């Protein structure tokens, strides 16, 4: 098993002067590559988070963190697969990027290093959408969708590969739409605005 953490941030000037336009454009282009990465056997999870508290009225720097793993591969192969994506990231204005490749002994230990599980009892009602390969081909539409959530946490589960899609939809206990899904995108509720003076006792 091989794993990688691919990440990129928007700079303060990209956020304040460019409204994170380059960040969302690059994020959308990365989404268009997910079906190809899926076909290469890559799987994982990613998130788009705010790097500082958002005042709601102004954009802040953002982070895209993509935890990737391949069950039957090595670090050289995963580096080769991700090299074209990293080349574009490293040459995109207003962004800083990094790729850390690891060779974990098992999936759970790899995931626990990078993802914190929510405490028991921490519940919320998210909005979620299943995106299949055809939907991800429209980079402009993906970019527009991501941009609507600039004050939200976004979480994506990179759920599909060839083995999942090859299973007959009539011989499955899950909704057939999952067999076409590449990304399950989840948006928790946005942060609550600060209370007005009249609401403070």
RORO-372045 format. One line per field, with one value per residue (C-alpha): residue number from 1; x, y, z. Coordinates in nm, 3 decimals, padded with zeros to 5 digits, always signed. Layout:
<recs>
i: c(NUM:...)
xx: c(X:...)
yy: c(Y:...)
zz: c(Z:...)
</recs>
This chain:
<recs>
i: c(1:2:3:4:5:6:7:8:9:10:11:12:13:14:15:16:17:18:19:20:21:22:23:24:25:26:27:28:29:30:31:32:33:34:35:36:37:38:39:40:41:42:43:44:45:46:47:48:49:50:51:52:53:54:55:56:57:58:59:60:61:62:63:64:65:66:67:68:69:70:71:72:73:74:75:76:77:78:79:80:81:82:83:84:85:86:87:88:89:90:91:92:93:94:95:96:97:98:99:100:101:102:103:104:105:106:107:108:109:110:111:112:113:114:115:116:117:118:119:120:121:122:123:124:125:126:127:128:129:130:131:132:133:134:135:136:137:138:139:140:141:142:143:144:145:146:147:148:149:150:151:152:153:154:155:156:157:158:159:160:161:162:163:164:165:166:167:168:169:170:171:172:173:174:175:176:177:178:179:180:181:182:183:184:185:186:187:188:189:190:191:192:193:194:195:196:197:198:199:200:201)
xx: c(+00.000:+00.113:-00.030:+00.009:-00.107:-00.149:-00.226:-00.234:-00.326:-00.433:-00.213:-00.355:-00.323:-00.500:-00.789:-00.813:-00.722:-00.845:-01.135:-00.965:-01.037:-00.718:-00.773:-01.120:-01.005:-00.725:-00.959:-01.207:-00.935:-00.825:-01.182:-01.183:-00.884:-01.051:-01.204:-00.856:-00.704:-00.983:-00.904:-00.541:-00.655:-00.631:-00.885:-00.918:-01.071:-01.027:-01.142:-01.155:-01.119:-01.074:-00.726:-00.857:-01.196:-01.420:-01.595:-01.857:-01.828:-01.469:-01.276:-00.997:-00.712:-00.823:-00.664:-00.726:-00.603:-00.630:-00.548:-00.481:-00.406:-00.345:-00.379:-00.146:+00.121:+00.448:+00.570:+00.736:+00.415:+00.196:+00.450:+00.449:+00.067:+00.044:+00.340:+00.135:-00.108:+00.176:+00.341:+00.027:-00.012:+00.350:+00.304:-00.031:-00.015:-00.144:-00.097:+00.152:+00.153:+00.310:+00.307:+00.412:+00.431:+00.428:+00.442:+00.202:+00.164:-00.216:-00.498:-00.625:-00.287:-00.235:-00.574:-00.551:-00.237:-00.413:-00.782:-00.935:-01.254:-01.539:-01.618:-01.906:-02.227:-02.101:-02.376:-02.490:-02.710:-02.496:-02.596:-02.452:-02.435:-02.307:-02.095:-02.031:-01.762:-01.972:-02.056:-01.688:-01.592:-01.754:-01.478:-01.668:-01.972:-01.757:-01.573:-01.902:-02.035:-01.725:-01.732:-02.081:-01.937:-01.649:-01.745:-01.813:-01.610:-01.636:-01.554:-01.522:-01.507:-01.330:-01.544:-01.523:-01.288:-01.321:-01.401:-01.690:-01.834:-01.811:-02.057:-02.405:-02.650:-02.913:-02.694:-02.616:-02.756:-02.668:-02.838:-02.738:-02.630:-02.331:-02.198:-02.149:-02.026:-01.672:-01.715:-01.955:-01.938:-02.059:-02.114:-02.183:-02.391:-02.212:-02.084:-02.341:-02.292:-02.205:-02.507:-02.632:-02.590:-02.966:-02.948:-02.687:-02.841)
yy: c(+00.000:+00.355:+00.681:+01.051:+01.383:+01.635:+01.985:+02.342:+02.675:+03.008:+03.297:+03.598:+03.812:+03.546:+03.558:+03.934:+04.061:+03.780:+03.636:+03.291:+03.271:+03.080:+02.847:+02.748:+02.718:+02.478:+02.286:+02.242:+02.120:+01.869:+01.740:+01.680:+01.448:+01.235:+00.982:+00.924:+00.886:+00.645:+00.434:+00.423:+00.273:+00.582:+00.637:+00.869:+01.171:+01.545:+01.863:+02.234:+02.435:+02.794:+02.875:+03.148:+03.240:+03.383:+03.717:+03.596:+03.922:+03.874:+03.581:+03.419:+03.187:+02.830:+02.487:+02.184:+01.865:+01.535:+01.212:+00.950:+00.582:+00.295:-00.060:-00.231:+00.017:+00.175:+00.527:+00.558:+00.473:+00.710:+00.990:+00.931:+00.938:+01.264:+01.439:+01.620:+01.752:+01.875:+02.044:+02.250:+02.328:+02.441:+02.681:+02.826:+03.186:+03.262:+02.908:+02.713:+02.335:+02.021:+01.644:+01.403:+01.035:+00.763:+00.384:+00.303:-00.048:-00.030:+00.204:+00.286:+00.396:+00.609:+00.775:+00.838:+01.046:+01.293:+01.279:+01.346:+01.156:+01.367:+01.310:+01.077:+01.278:+01.550:+01.547:+01.777:+01.755:+01.804:+01.863:+01.599:+01.532:+01.239:+01.344:+01.098:+01.125:+01.317:+01.588:+01.626:+01.683:+02.028:+02.227:+02.557:+02.407:+02.243:+02.570:+02.758:+02.499:+02.508:+02.888:+02.889:+02.739:+02.977:+03.014:+02.643:+02.336:+02.100:+01.730:+01.490:+01.112:+00.976:+00.663:+00.483:+00.272:+00.022:-00.264:-00.072:+00.034:-00.314:-00.464:-00.508:-00.249:-00.524:-00.730:-00.463:-00.367:+00.001:+00.262:+00.199:+00.564:+00.485:+00.257:+00.563:+00.795:+00.931:+01.186:+01.213:+01.586:+01.691:+02.042:+02.082:+02.383:+02.720:+02.893:+03.104:+03.481:+03.662:+03.773:+04.128:+04.353:+04.341:+03.960:+03.963:+03.957)
zz: c(+00.000:-00.080:+00.042:-00.026:+00.111:-00.169:-00.047:-00.167:-00.006:-00.143:-00.032:+00.160:-00.153:-00.365:-00.117:-00.063:-00.410:-00.635:-00.431:-00.443:-00.816:-00.899:-00.604:-00.724:-01.086:-00.990:-00.757:-01.042:-01.280:-01.018:-01.000:-01.378:-01.324:-01.058:-01.303:-01.449:-01.102:-01.015:-01.321:-01.202:-00.872:-00.651:-00.373:-00.076:+00.091:+00.059:+00.222:+00.143:+00.463:+00.573:+00.706:+00.932:+01.082:+00.815:+00.873:+00.621:+00.427:+00.304:+00.148:+00.348:+00.245:+00.178:+00.199:-00.024:+00.144:-00.046:+00.137:-00.131:-00.107:-00.348:-00.222:-00.469:-00.567:-00.454:-00.386:-00.727:-00.911:-00.712:-00.755:-01.132:-01.144:-00.950:-01.119:-01.390:-01.128:-00.906:-01.204:-01.265:-00.895:-00.862:-01.154:-01.047:-00.922:-00.575:-00.445:-00.236:-00.282:-00.139:-00.193:+00.080:-00.021:+00.244:+00.267:+00.554:+00.689:+00.686:+00.594:+00.944:+01.076:+00.764:+00.794:+01.169:+01.125:+00.896:+00.987:+01.327:+01.396:+01.534:+01.903:+01.979:+01.982:+01.750:+01.491:+01.213:+00.906:+00.596:+00.239:+00.007:-00.367:-00.571:-00.870:-01.153:-01.419:-01.672:-01.418:-01.328:-01.692:-01.684:-01.512:-01.530:-01.358:-01.089:-01.027:-00.996:-00.750:-00.531:-00.529:-00.379:-00.060:+00.009:+00.375:+00.429:+00.501:+00.203:+00.229:-00.060:-00.055:-00.362:-00.361:-00.690:-00.898:-01.179:-00.942:-00.787:-01.121:-01.271:-01.020:-01.161:-01.027:-01.001:-00.769:-00.516:-00.177:-00.228:-00.442:-00.807:-00.839:-00.618:-00.891:-01.113:-00.839:-00.840:-00.559:-00.269:-00.184:+00.161:+00.295:+00.668:+00.776:+00.744:+01.059:+01.238:+01.209:+01.533:+01.737:+01.706:+02.011:+02.066:+02.094:+02.370:+02.717)
</recs>
